[in-house]
Amino acid sequence: SQQAGLTPVYYTDAGLTHVYTTGQVLNPYVNWTANGYRLPTEAEWEKAARGGLSGQRFPWGNTISESQANYYGYTNLDSYDLGPNGYNAAFATGAYPYTSPVGYFAPNGYGLYDMAGNVWEWCWDWYGTPYAGGTDPRGPASSPYGGRVLRGGYWNGYAYNSRCAYRYDSVPNLDFLNIGFRCVRGL
Protein backbone atom coordinates (compact mmCIF):
# COMPACT_ATOMS: atom_id res chain seq x y z
CA SER A 1 0.00 0.00 0.00
CA GLN A 2 2.72 2.46 0.96
CA GLN A 3 4.75 1.73 -2.19
CA ALA A 4 1.66 2.44 -4.29
CA GLY A 5 0.99 5.70 -2.42
CA LEU A 6 -2.13 4.31 -0.75
CA THR A 7 -3.27 4.51 2.86
CA PRO A 8 -2.23 1.32 4.69
CA VAL A 9 -4.93 -0.91 6.14
CA TYR A 10 -3.08 -2.88 8.84
CA TYR A 11 -1.55 -1.45 12.01
CA THR A 12 0.09 -2.79 15.17
CA ASP A 13 -1.71 -0.35 17.52
CA ALA A 14 -5.31 0.68 18.20
CA GLY A 15 -4.51 4.33 17.39
CA LEU A 16 -3.57 3.29 13.82
CA THR A 17 -0.23 5.11 14.01
CA HIS A 18 2.23 2.21 13.53
CA VAL A 19 1.86 0.53 10.16
CA TYR A 20 2.15 -3.25 10.25
CA THR A 21 4.92 -4.08 7.78
CA THR A 22 6.80 -7.16 9.03
CA GLY A 23 6.69 -9.91 11.59
CA GLN A 24 3.79 -11.87 12.96
CA VAL A 25 0.90 -10.02 14.52
CA LEU A 26 -2.00 -12.38 15.14
CA ASN A 27 -4.64 -9.64 15.34
CA PRO A 28 -3.52 -6.48 13.57
CA TYR A 29 -5.72 -3.41 13.88
CA VAL A 30 -7.57 -2.59 10.68
CA ASN A 31 -8.49 0.73 9.14
CA TRP A 32 -11.49 -0.42 7.07
CA THR A 33 -11.83 3.01 5.47
CA ALA A 34 -8.28 2.98 4.04
CA ASN A 35 -7.78 2.63 0.28
CA GLY A 36 -4.78 0.28 0.59
CA TYR A 37 -4.40 -3.43 -0.06
CA ARG A 38 -5.77 -6.07 2.29
CA LEU A 39 -7.07 -9.62 2.45
CA PRO A 40 -10.68 -9.99 1.31
CA THR A 41 -13.34 -10.79 3.84
CA GLU A 42 -14.94 -14.19 3.42
CA ALA A 43 -18.10 -12.54 2.03
CA GLU A 44 -16.05 -10.53 -0.49
CA TRP A 45 -14.12 -13.62 -1.53
CA GLU A 46 -17.26 -15.68 -2.16
CA LYS A 47 -18.95 -12.91 -4.14
CA ALA A 48 -15.80 -12.52 -6.25
CA ALA A 49 -15.50 -16.29 -6.74
CA ARG A 50 -19.07 -16.61 -8.01
CA GLY A 51 -18.32 -14.05 -10.71
CA GLY A 52 -21.93 -12.90 -10.91
CA LEU A 53 -23.48 -16.38 -10.90
CA SER A 54 -25.89 -17.34 -8.15
CA GLY A 55 -26.70 -20.81 -6.86
CA GLN A 56 -23.94 -22.60 -8.79
CA ARG A 57 -21.24 -24.80 -7.26
CA PHE A 58 -18.38 -23.29 -9.22
CA PRO A 59 -17.63 -19.92 -10.84
CA TRP A 60 -18.76 -21.31 -14.23
CA GLY A 61 -21.63 -23.67 -13.30
CA ASN A 62 -22.43 -26.91 -11.48
CA THR A 63 -19.80 -29.36 -12.80
CA ILE A 64 -16.01 -29.36 -12.77
CA SER A 65 -13.31 -30.97 -14.89
CA GLU A 66 -9.54 -30.64 -15.23
CA SER A 67 -10.05 -28.29 -18.20
CA GLN A 68 -11.58 -25.76 -15.77
CA ALA A 69 -9.43 -25.95 -12.62
CA ASN A 70 -6.32 -27.45 -11.07
CA TYR A 71 -7.68 -29.99 -8.54
CA TYR A 72 -7.53 -33.73 -7.83
CA GLY A 73 -10.24 -35.51 -9.80
CA TYR A 74 -12.11 -38.32 -8.08
CA THR A 75 -15.29 -39.01 -10.02
CA ASN A 76 -16.55 -41.71 -7.64
CA LEU A 77 -16.79 -39.16 -4.82
CA ASP A 78 -18.95 -36.43 -6.41
CA SER A 79 -21.36 -36.76 -9.34
CA TYR A 80 -20.49 -33.22 -10.46
CA ASP A 81 -16.78 -34.13 -10.84
CA LEU A 82 -16.26 -34.92 -14.53
CA GLY A 83 -12.58 -35.71 -13.96
CA PRO A 84 -10.58 -37.44 -15.16
CA ASN A 85 -9.40 -39.09 -11.95
CA GLY A 86 -6.10 -38.04 -10.41
CA TYR A 87 -3.99 -34.92 -10.52
CA ASN A 88 -4.56 -32.46 -13.34
CA ALA A 89 -2.43 -33.93 -16.15
CA ALA A 90 -1.12 -30.51 -17.21
CA PHE A 91 0.47 -29.98 -13.79
CA ALA A 92 1.61 -33.48 -12.87
CA THR A 93 4.46 -33.72 -15.35
CA GLY A 94 7.31 -34.12 -12.88
CA ALA A 95 8.00 -35.92 -9.66
CA TYR A 96 5.32 -33.95 -7.80
CA PRO A 97 2.22 -32.05 -9.03
CA TYR A 98 2.32 -28.26 -8.92
CA THR A 99 0.24 -25.10 -9.18
CA SER A 100 -0.99 -23.73 -12.48
CA PRO A 101 0.12 -20.32 -13.75
CA VAL A 102 -2.35 -17.42 -13.53
CA GLY A 103 -4.41 -17.24 -16.69
CA TYR A 104 -4.13 -20.91 -17.64
CA PHE A 105 -7.87 -21.44 -17.08
CA ALA A 106 -10.68 -19.17 -18.24
CA PRO A 107 -11.63 -16.26 -15.95
CA ASN A 108 -14.98 -16.09 -14.18
CA GLY A 109 -17.74 -13.58 -14.98
CA TYR A 110 -15.83 -10.81 -13.16
CA GLY A 111 -12.62 -11.52 -15.07
CA LEU A 112 -10.92 -13.19 -12.07
CA TYR A 113 -8.71 -16.24 -12.50
CA ASP A 114 -8.23 -19.34 -10.33
CA MET A 115 -11.10 -18.81 -7.92
CA ALA A 116 -11.54 -22.60 -7.84
CA GLY A 117 -8.66 -25.00 -7.24
CA ASN A 118 -4.93 -24.30 -7.51
CA VAL A 119 -4.26 -22.91 -3.97
CA TRP A 120 -6.29 -22.18 -0.85
CA GLU A 121 -6.64 -18.41 -0.39
CA TRP A 122 -6.54 -16.65 2.97
CA CYS A 123 -9.51 -14.50 3.96
CA TRP A 124 -9.56 -11.90 6.72
CA ASP A 125 -12.25 -13.62 8.80
CA TRP A 126 -11.66 -15.90 11.73
CA TYR A 127 -13.31 -19.25 11.11
CA GLY A 128 -16.71 -19.63 12.74
CA THR A 129 -19.55 -22.03 12.24
CA PRO A 130 -21.88 -21.32 10.60
CA TYR A 131 -20.51 -18.86 8.05
CA ALA A 132 -21.17 -15.40 9.49
CA GLY A 133 -22.00 -13.42 6.34
CA GLY A 134 -25.15 -11.40 6.92
CA THR A 135 -25.08 -8.41 9.26
CA ASP A 136 -21.32 -8.38 9.86
CA PRO A 137 -19.56 -9.47 6.68
CA ARG A 138 -16.18 -9.17 8.45
CA GLY A 139 -16.89 -12.29 10.48
CA PRO A 140 -16.31 -13.03 14.15
CA ALA A 141 -13.63 -11.27 16.23
CA SER A 142 -11.97 -14.59 17.08
CA SER A 143 -12.33 -18.29 16.42
CA PRO A 144 -12.91 -21.15 18.82
CA TYR A 145 -10.99 -23.23 16.29
CA GLY A 146 -7.97 -20.91 16.20
CA GLY A 147 -7.89 -20.41 12.46
CA ARG A 148 -8.65 -17.92 9.75
CA VAL A 149 -10.77 -18.84 6.76
CA LEU A 150 -9.31 -20.42 3.65
CA ARG A 151 -11.34 -20.54 0.43
CA GLY A 152 -11.07 -21.89 -3.09
CA GLY A 153 -9.68 -25.41 -2.83
CA TYR A 154 -6.26 -26.46 -4.09
CA TRP A 155 -4.42 -28.63 -6.62
CA ASN A 156 -4.40 -31.68 -4.30
CA GLY A 157 -8.01 -31.24 -3.12
CA TYR A 158 -11.16 -32.89 -4.41
CA ALA A 159 -13.92 -31.23 -6.43
CA TYR A 160 -15.98 -30.42 -3.32
CA ASN A 161 -13.05 -28.38 -1.91
CA SER A 162 -13.18 -26.16 -5.00
CA ARG A 163 -16.85 -25.19 -4.65
CA CYS A 164 -17.56 -21.47 -4.18
CA ALA A 165 -19.27 -22.18 -0.85
CA TYR A 166 -16.66 -24.55 0.63
CA ARG A 167 -14.90 -23.25 3.73
CA TYR A 168 -11.75 -24.40 5.47
CA ASP A 169 -9.49 -22.91 8.10
CA SER A 170 -5.93 -22.90 9.31
CA VAL A 171 -3.81 -21.13 11.89
CA PRO A 172 -2.70 -17.81 10.37
CA ASN A 173 1.04 -18.33 10.87
CA LEU A 174 1.08 -21.46 8.70
CA ASP A 175 2.81 -21.43 5.36
CA PHE A 176 2.49 -24.38 3.07
CA LEU A 177 2.75 -25.16 -0.63
CA ASN A 178 -1.02 -25.19 -1.10
CA ILE A 179 -1.87 -21.84 0.56
CA GLY A 180 -1.72 -18.42 -1.05
CA PHE A 181 -3.58 -15.13 -0.93
CA ARG A 182 -5.29 -12.58 -3.13
CA CYS A 183 -5.33 -8.89 -2.29
CA VAL A 184 -8.26 -6.50 -2.61
CA ARG A 185 -8.24 -2.73 -2.36
CA GLY A 186 -10.38 -0.51 -0.19
CA LEU A 187 -12.29 2.32 -1.78
Residue pairs with C-beta under 8 A, 6 or more apart in sequence:
1 7
1 8
1 9
1 34
1 36
1 37
2 8
2 19
2 21
2 36
4 36
4 37
6 34
6 35
6 36
6 37
6 185
7 31
7 34
7 35
7 36
7 186
8 19
8 20
8 31
8 34
8 36
9 30
9 31
9 32
9 34
9 36
9 37
9 38
9 186
10 19
10 20
10 25
10 28
10 29
10 30
10 31
10 38
11 17
11 18
11 19
11 20
11 28
11 29
11 30
11 31
12 18
12 19
12 20
12 25
12 28
12 29
13 29
14 29
16 29
16 31
20 28
20 29
24 173
26 172
26 173
30 38
30 124
32 138
32 186
33 186
34 186
35 185
35 186
35 187
36 185
36 186
37 183
37 184
37 185
38 124
38 183
38 184
38 185
38 186
39 122
39 123
39 124
39 181
39 182
39 183
39 184
40 48
40 123
40 124
40 182
40 183
40 184
41 123
41 124
41 125
41 137
41 138
41 139
42 123
42 124
42 125
42 131
42 132
42 133
42 137
42 139
42 149
42 151
42 167
43 132
43 133
43 137
44 123
44 137
44 184
45 121
45 123
45 149
45 151
45 152
45 182
46 151
46 164
46 165
48 110
48 112
48 115
48 184
49 59
49 108
49 112
49 115
49 116
49 151
49 152
49 164
50 56
50 59
50 108
50 109
50 164
51 59
51 60
51 107
51 108
51 109
51 110
51 112
51 115
52 108
52 109
52 110
53 59
53 60
53 61
53 108
53 109
56 62
56 164
57 63
57 64
57 80
57 163
57 164
57 165
58 64
58 68
58 69
58 116
58 162
58 163
58 164
59 108
59 109
59 112
59 115
59 116
59 164
60 68
60 106
60 108
62 80
63 80
63 81
63 82
64 71
64 80
64 81
64 82
64 116
64 159
64 162
65 73
65 81
65 82
65 83
65 84
66 73
66 83
66 84
66 88
66 89
66 90
67 105
68 105
68 106
68 116
69 88
69 105
69 114
69 116
69 117
69 118
69 153
69 162
70 88
70 90
70 91
70 99
70 100
70 104
70 105
70 114
70 117
70 118
70 155
71 88
71 116
71 117
71 118
71 153
71 154
71 155
71 157
71 158
71 159
71 161
71 162
72 86
72 87
72 88
72 155
72 156
72 157
72 158
73 81
73 82
73 83
73 84
73 85
73 86
73 87
73 88
73 159
74 81
74 83
74 85
74 158
74 159
75 81
75 82
75 83
75 84
75 85
76 85
77 158
77 159
77 160
78 158
78 159
78 160
80 159
81 158
81 159
86 92
87 97
87 155
87 156
88 97
88 100
88 155
90 100
90 104
91 97
91 98
91 99
91 100
91 155
92 98
97 155
97 156
98 155
99 118
99 119
99 155
100 114
100 117
100 118
100 155
102 113
102 114
103 113
104 113
105 113
105 114
107 113
108 115
114 152
115 152
115 164
116 152
116 153
116 162
116 163
116 164
117 152
117 153
117 154
117 155
117 157
117 162
118 152
118 153
118 154
118 155
118 180
119 152
119 154
119 155
119 178
119 179
119 180
120 150
120 151
120 152
120 153
120 154
120 168
120 170
120 178
120 179
120 180
121 150
121 151
121 152
121 179
121 180
121 181
121 182
122 148
122 149
122 150
122 172
122 179
122 180
122 181
123 139
123 148
123 149
123 150
123 151
124 138
124 139
124 148
124 149
125 132
125 138
125 139
125 140
125 148
125 149
126 139
126 140
126 141
126 142
126 143
126 147
126 148
126 149
127 143
127 145
127 147
127 148
127 149
127 167
127 169
128 139
128 140
128 143
128 144
128 145
131 167
132 138
132 139
132 140
139 149
143 169
145 169
146 171
147 169
147 170
147 171
147 172
148 169
148 170
148 171
148 172
149 167
149 168
149 169
150 167
150 168
150 169
150 170
150 179
151 166
151 167
151 168
152 162
153 161
153 162
153 163
153 166
154 161
154 178
154 179
155 178
156 178
157 178
160 166
161 168
170 179
